[in-house]
Amino acid sequence: MTINDKHDNDNWEMLGHDPVPGYKTAFYIAVLVSVIYLAVAFFSGGGGVAH
């Protein structure tokens, strides 16, 4: 008997959920801000040591 045989499909119904409005937008805004921050840090030089 495998591990999958111990679980029936009724238990998997608990894992479903309806998406909460606003989280997808907040995620995209956070990713956009982080990409902009990394681009600014990269192109400004970052204060690295110059030889």
N, C-alpha and C positions, 0 to 999 in steps of 0.2 A: 504494500500500500504506500503510495507516494504522499507527499505533503499536500498536494492539490486535491487528493481524494478526501482528505479530512474536512475540507471546507465545501459547503454547498453554495449555490448561487444566491441564496437569500441574504447571506452575510455581506455580499458585495453591494447591495442596495444602499447600505449606510454610507458608502464612500461618495455617492453622488451629491452634488450641491448645485444650486443655481448661482450663476455669477453675480457678484455684487457690483452694482453700477459705480463707476468712478475709479476702481482699482486699476483697470487697464489703462485709463488715461494717466493716472498718477505714475504707473510703471513707465510709460513712454516718456513722460516729462522727466523722470529721474534718469533714465538712460540718456536722453538728449542733453541734460545738464552735465552728466558725467563725461560724455563724449566731448562736449564743448570745453570743459575744464581740462581734459587731457590734451586736447588740441592746443589750447592756449599755453599750457605748461610745456608742451613739446616745442612749439615754435618760438617761445620766448627765450629758449636756451636753458632754462632750468637752473642757472647758476652753477653750471658744471665747471670743472677745472680746465683751463685752456693751456695748451702746451705750445 
